[in-house]
Amino acid sequence: MENTNVTVIKATGEPEPYSETKVRSSIKRAGLPDELSNQVIAHIESILYENIPTKEIYKHIIEFLNKSTIPAASAKYSLKHAVMQLGPSGYPFEKFISFVLDKQGYSTKTNQILQGKCVQHEVDVIASKNGENFMIEAKFHNKPGARSDLKVTLYTYARYSDLIHNSANSNLFNKAWLITNTKVTSEAKDYANCIGMKIISWSYPEKENLRELIEKSNLHPITALYSLSAMQKQHLIKNDLVLCNHIVGKNIEQLMELGLNKEIANNALKEAQDVCSYSK
C-alpha cells in the first residue's frame, strides 16, 4: 500500500505511527467479512497524509461502510462515537448503562435520591445481583480524548462512604463502581484497586469492559442511526427511546406521533431493524 509510513494524530493530540493492525482490529469488531475489511483498509491507505487526525480516518471508514453492501456495519463500528453522542447531559448515558446491566442479569434503578450521614446524594445507578447491591457513578464524557482522573474516583468513593455511614443505609451497598465511556488515568486505577472500588471504562479491564458488555448485550443507542439528525435523536431520547430496540418496538404511526415525518420514520425503523438483526 502507498502512504502507510505516516504519523497520525490521536484525539488527545498525541502523535503515533499509522498502524494497519489497529485499523483492521477496530473494523473487525464490526463483523465485516475479510473482503470488505480489505477494501476499507485499501481505501484508508489511499487517503493517508502526514499528521492526519484519527477522527478523519474514522470519518472515512464510516462513509465507506455506509456505501457498502452492509451499511448496518457502520453502526456497530461507530459504537464508541454513538455512546458519546448520548449527551450533552449524562442522564441518557445512565439509562443506557442500566439497560446494559439489566442484560447481564442485574436489576437496576436510576437517579435515586438517598440520604448519607452528612448530605443527600443522587445515585446514578443502583445495580443488584445475587443479594448484593452496588452504587454506580456513571461518568459521561462527550469529547474524544477525555479521561476520568483521580478526583473522579475520590468523589465517587466519598459519596459511597457517606451513604454507607448513615446507619439507615449500613447494609445498603456492598461496593462502589465507576463506569465511564472513555478512559481512566493510571492514578485513578491505582486508587480504585487500593480501596476496592470497581472501575469499568471503554477498554478497561481487559475483559468485561464497557465495550464488551455493550456488544455482549447486543444493545445499540439510537445515536448510531444515520437516518436521524442530531436534533431528532435528542428528541427521541427525551421521549425515552434510547436504544435501537426501542425504535424497533414502535410502528410508523407511533414514530410519527413523536414528531418524525413518514419518510424519516420509515427510514429510521428500517435502519434500526437492520442494526439489531446484523448485530445478533
N, C-alpha and C positions, 0 to 999 in steps of 0.2 A: 504494500500500500504506500501511497505518497503522503508526505506531510505528517508522518507519525512522530517524528523526533521534535516535538514542540512542548512548550510549557503551558499548562492550563492554570487558571486562577479559581480557587475554591470560593465558596460563599463567604468564608471567613476572611478572604483577602489573601490567604496564603497561596504561594505558587507550588506546583508539583508537576512532575513529568506526566505527559499524557500516557494512560495505560489502557491498552485494548482489553486486557484481562478484566479491569474494573468495569469498563463499559459492558463487556459481554456478560459479566456476572450480574450486573444490575438488570439487564434486559432478560436474562434467563429466568429471573424471578417472575416475569410476566407470562411465562409459559409459552414463549414463542417457539415454533419449530426451528430447527437448525438453519434451514434455507433462508427463512425470513430474518433470523438473527444475523446471518452473514450479510444480507442485504442492508440491514441497519448499520452494521459496522462499516461496510464499504461506503455508504452514504456519509456517515460521520467523518470518516478519514479523508473524504474528498473535500470537505469544507473547513478542515482544521487550519488554524493560523496561530502564530506565536502569541501567547498570553490570552488565548480565547477563554472567556468565563465559562465555568461549568454549567451555569444556567442557560447559556446559549446552546451548548451541546444537548442539554435536556430538552430545550425547545425544539430543536431539530429532530430529536428522536420521537417526541410526541407528534409532531406534524407528519413524520414519516409513517408512524403507526396508524394515525387517523386515516391515512390514504391507502393503507394496506388492506389485504383480504381479511384481516382480523382486527378491525378498528376497536373492538372492546378490550383488546390487549393494552391499549393506551391507558385505560382506567386503572388497570392493575399496576402498570409501570409507574403511573403518577400518584401512587398511593400516599407517599410522604407529603407531596405537594398538596394533595386533596385534603389531608388531615389538617395541614397548616392553614388552609382556606376556610376552615370551620369558624374562624374568628370573625370580627375582631375581639369579641368578648370570649371568655373561657367557658361560658355555660354550655354551648353545644358540644365542646370537647368533653366536658364532664358527663353529659348524656351519652356520648359516643363510647367513652370508657365503660360506663355502666352496661351498655349493650354488649360490649366485647366480653366483659367479665361474666355477664349472665350466660353467655355461650360456653364459658369454661366451668359452668356448674355453680357459680356463686349466685346468691340473691343480693340485690343491691338497692340502695336508696341514694338519692342525690339531694344536695343542698339542704342538709339537716342542721337546724339551729340547736346547739347543745350548750349547757352551762358548764363551764370549767370551774375550778376552785376560785379563780380570780375574776374571769370575764367570760362573756358568751363567745362562742365560735360557730361559724358556718362551716360545716364539714362538706367538702366537695362530693365525696362518695364514701358510703359505708358498704363494705362487702362482707358477706357472711358465708361460711362454708365449714362443714364438719364441726359445728359447735364453736367455731372461732370467729371473731369479728375484727375487722381491720379498718382503721381510719386512713383514708386515702386523700392525699393532696394531689390534685390533678393540675399540674403546672403546664399551661399552654403558651407556646411561642408561635407568633405568626410571621417571623422573619428567619430565613435560612441563616445558618451560622450561629444563631443564639444558643446559649448554653445555660443550664441551671447550675448555679455555683454553690459554694459552701453556705452562704447566708440562706438559701432556699431550704437546705436540709436542716439548718439551725432553727429556722422559724417553724418548720413542719414538726420537728421533734418538740419544740417548746409548746406548741398548741396541743400536741398529743399528751405531753406531761401535765399541762394544766387540766386537761379533761379527765385524765385518769386519777388525778389527785383530788378531784371532787368526790367525796365519799359516796355520793349517789351514783357515780359512774365507775367506781373502783373495779368492777368486773365487766365494764362495757367493751373495752378494746384489748386485744391481745398483742397488737403490733401496729406500728405506723408504716405506711407506704408512701413513696413519692413516685408518681407516674408522670412522665413528660414526653412530649412528641419530638424533642430534639436530643441533644447530648447533655451529659453531666460532666463536670470537671472531675479530675482525679482526686482533688481535695474533698469534694462532696462525697465521692465514693468511699474514701478512707474514713470519713466521719460516720457515714451511714453504717459501714461494716463494723466500726468500733462500738456503736451504741445499739446495733441490732435492728436497724431500720432497713426495710426492703426498698430498693430502687429499681424501677423499670423505665428505661429510656428507649429511644428508637432502635438502637442496636446493642443495648446492654440489659441484662447479661448476655452471654453468647447464645444461650438457649432460653426460650420463653421471654424474649424481649418483646417490645411493643409491636414491632413489625410482624414477628412470628405469630403473636397472639391474634392480631387482626387477620392475617392470612389464614390461620387455623380456623378462625370464627367464620370465614367467608363473608365478612361484612365490609361494605364499601360505602363511604359517605357520599351523599348526593353531590358534593363538590367535585367528585370525579367525573361528572357528566359534562360533556362538551356541548350538548344541545341546549343548555340553560345558561343565561347570563349570570354574572355575579350577583346582581340585584335579585333576580328570580330565585337563585339558590338561597339567599339570605331570607327572602320572604317565606319560602317553604320551610326553612329551618325554624323560623319563628312560629310556624304552624305545626311544629313537632314532626316534620318529615326530615329526619336526619340521615337515614340510610337509603340506599338504592332499593332495598327490600320494601321500605315504606311506600315508595312510588309504585313498585310492582303490585302492592296491595290495594292500589286505587284504580278506578277506571277513568276513562277520558273525561266524563262528566264531572267526577269529583275533583279532578285536577283543574278543570275549567272553573269550578266554583272557588278554587283557591287563587284565581286571577290569571291563569295561563290561557292563551288563545288555543283554539283546537289544534292547529298545526304544531305548535310548540309542545302542547300536552301529549300529542301523539308521538312526536319525536323523542320526548323525554321518557315516555313509557317504554318505547321500543328499545332505546339505548339502555335503560335500567334493566330491562329483561335480558338483553344481550350480556351486560356486565355480570349479572347474577348467574346466568347459565354458563358463561365462559369460565367463571371463577370456581365452579364446582369441581 
